[in-house]
Amino acid sequence: MFGLLPLLLALPFVMPQPGSWRDRDDAHNYTCTLMTVEQAQLARPGAVRPVGPRGDLYARDVVLCQERMLPLGLRLDADEAILSTLDARVKELAGAARSRRPDLAGATWLVEVYYPSPAVSAKIGFATKNALMASGLAVSDRAPTLAAGDVQVITRMPPSEAYPTACRRYTDNGSLGPNDALLAVVLLDRQETALHAGLCAAGSWTWLR
Amino acid sequence: MVNPDAQNLVGVALTVRCFPGDLLSVSEAGSLCSKVGALFEQQGAQVGLTLGAQPLAEPLPADVPTQLTVELRARELSASSDPLRWSACFVSYSLIPAVTEASFAQEVVVRDADGFLLAEASLQGRIVRYVGLGAWVGNTTMNYLVREEEDRILPETASEHLSDDLYRQLSQLVYNAKVQSELLRPAKAAR
């Protein structure tokens, strides 16, 4: 029994949940995933004792915890909610764009992001372009432009009219050519934590989600 | 981010469907449904509650522009109770705590009136419980000598934190679904 003591005494220090040695704020800075022993061996080779050839004495699961790269509180909660799952979000948007318009597989794809924070916009734009490239599409860094008069008019419209109008204007003024497709990633409401996406091609606007 | 105490869902008719299963009995599912229903009512929605696939006892008004359905299913992911630690607890007259652990998932799906999927999430939680005199004395000492009041760990702390977290995340998910529904409504009407 005394052989167990070091393990038992050390346990409170390594367990991720709030407790004697870890307050709630500290515990929130860990992301934990429940997995099987086999999955844990793939994720962290050598860190988890493998299941014996005759099985284990009792069933074991592994909770794999990782400290966040950036502690909570450094970024706004809304930005954190978007950025913490950005990879999965943009993959979904790129997949939706590709499956909705398979005829645009040969087009040059442009990405525009409408998000309140320029720093977060840049991250979303970069991740979206990567996701489009990863799905085999040709992506350009070029940004479509609107005349100042167009911007004045469009920014006064509700979103349901503004984005289709901007799409038409991009095509009319030649910013978007006949072989271009624009994927716009949009935060419509400051209170939501979901990104929407619309597709502009040949002057026609479609909301993807 | 949505404030769960604000009027976020005015003009929304919301059906909350709770599915009993391996983790929730019929009465627990009913209790969950009424608490979640009260949460959304506070936010200005017109709410109807039902268990499983049963129709609503009183249909919600059809003239409300945004009609949403929230489906809640709970399932257990894992539960463990380490026999070695229970043995150590027993041998040491419970000075060494035994530990039980349970992980569960609350599956949430939000659909519009046509059954179109607007949002879904799997909210996962894990409860670790220390049992024994040593754990109780240690915890009580820490509560009153070291921890700030908001960090104290009392018998009801875990369930309070889990409920607060669940309500915040549910409020956010339903709000996202509401915006998504309003965005797609003109496109659906044009078809």
Chai-1 contact restraints between the chains, C-beta under 6 A:
chainA,res_idxA,chainB,res_idxB,connection_type,confidence,min_distance_angstrom,max_distance_angstrom,comment,restraint_id
A,M1,B,V91,contact,1.0,0.0,6.0,A-B,restraint_1
A,L4,B,A88,contact,1.0,0.0,6.0,A-B,restraint_2
A,L8,B,I96,contact,1.0,0.0,6.0,A-B,restraint_3
A,Q17,B,V128,contact,1.0,0.0,6.0,A-B,restraint_4
A,S20,B,M142,contact,1.0,0.0,6.0,A-B,restraint_5
A,D23,B,D151,contact,1.0,0.0,6.0,A-B,restraint_6
A,R24,B,D151,contact,1.0,0.0,6.0,A-B,restraint_7
A,L34,B,L77,contact,1.0,0.0,6.0,A-B,restraint_8
A,L34,B,S103,contact,1.0,0.0,6.0,A-B,restraint_9
A,Y58,B,P83,contact,1.0,0.0,6.0,A-B,restraint_10
A,D61,B,S78,contact,1.0,0.0,6.0,A-B,restraint_11
A,D77,B,M1,contact,1.0,0.0,6.0,A-B,restraint_12
A,A78,B,M1,contact,1.0,0.0,6.0,A-B,restraint_13
A,S160,B,P186,contact,1.0,0.0,6.0,A-B,restraint_14
A,L188,B,V179,contact,1.0,0.0,6.0,A-B,restraint_15
A,D189,B,V179,contact,1.0,0.0,6.0,A-B,restraint_16
A,Q191,B,V2,contact,1.0,0.0,6.0,A-B,restraint_17
A,E192,B,Y175,contact,1.0,0.0,6.0,A-B,restraint_18
A,E192,B,N176,contact,1.0,0.0,6.0,A-B,restraint_19
A,E192,B,V179,contact,1.0,0.0,6.0,A-B,restraint_20
A,T193,B,Q172,contact,1.0,0.0,6.0,A-B,restraint_21
A,A194,B,N176,contact,1.0,0.0,6.0,A-B,restraint_22
A,W207,B,L183,contact,1.0,0.0,6.0,A-B,restraint_23
